[in-house]
Amino acid sequence: EKPIWIEGPHLYNIGGKYFLMCAEGGTGPQHSEVIFESTSPKGPFKPCRINPILTQRGLDPSRPDPVTCTGHADLVEDKDGKWWAVYLGVRPYDDKGNDIMGRETFMHRVEWKSGQPVITGRDEVLTGRPQREFESELWADGQLSPFAFFVRNPRGDFYGISAEGGLNLVASEVALADRKSPSAIGMWATEKAFEVETTLDEFSPVTSADIAGLLLFQDDDCNVVFGKTVNSYGDNVVRVIARSKNDRRKEFEAPLADASSPLKLKIAADGNGSYSFAFAEGEGEWQNMSQTVDASMLSTATAGNFTGTMIGVYASSAEK
């Protein structure tokens, strides 16, 4: 009777009846899908008997492995006459609604009740099961992964893959906060817990504006860089630079003993909202950085986006 931000209408003709299905309630925890019916595509449309046909609002936020913010659904009939819905939802890692992956696509069986489609029953709890474990490379066999993407437009020849199989990334004067196209390549985080690792070769920073390494990117304001740079004394260090909304910022670093050695970098997400960092020089042992970063700095709830976290590599310099 009083819809809030009703949007994304879909019109279906099923069994001689017209259904108008819409997202409603905003894109947060109050999100839902509602449906109306008519004998004509021009209406008038009246609410179906059961509404909403999909939502997770009003449930215990501390329930295990929740799916929240469900809505924006599509209906499809398979070859066996069974009906399914694909829709958007979020898998938060805490009861405050913080997440790493942003909006994801889910699928659920549709039941027909009282002559209308119903995706979830009243108070039905959806569970966000983790995907199977897998390893994925950002580049291999002389080319980028089909899942790789850029921040905005790829800048021509700013990257290449060497004959030895390494990724050559040209440091750019474009910083992440510039709202332009930086030297960054990545792929989406698909789980709350993950590890990303790379080895950095042949990078010789001159100023603290020169940095290359790993990147976690939500948007221009909310991102984390973990890489090799120099401090104010000109010493080579590994540094974590975490930025978020409202000028929230965190930086910490550790010295490097041998600036000429290959540098291994690793970021780990524990699945409970914490990013940790480690590095290894040459063939040396892994060394843990002294501090962690709260994943809420990059969460949808903080950034206000829906896209999730890009995991990748990044290089910037004060000069071209």
Secondary structure, DSSP 8 states (H G I E B T S, - for coil): ---SS-EEEEEEEETTEEEEEEEES-SSTT-EEEEEEESSTT---EE-SS--SEE-TTS-TTSSSB-EEEEEEEEEE-TTS-EEEEEEEE--SSTT---SS-EEEEEEE-EEETTEEESS-TT---B----------SEETTEE-TT-EESSS--TTSEEE-TTS-EEE--BS--GGGSS--EEEEEE--SSEEEEEEEE-S----STT-EEEEEEESSSSSEEEEEEEE-TTS-EEEEEEEE-STT-EEEEEEE-S-TTS-EEEEEEEESSSEEEEEEEETT---EE-S--EEGGGGSHHHH--SS--EEEEEEE-S--
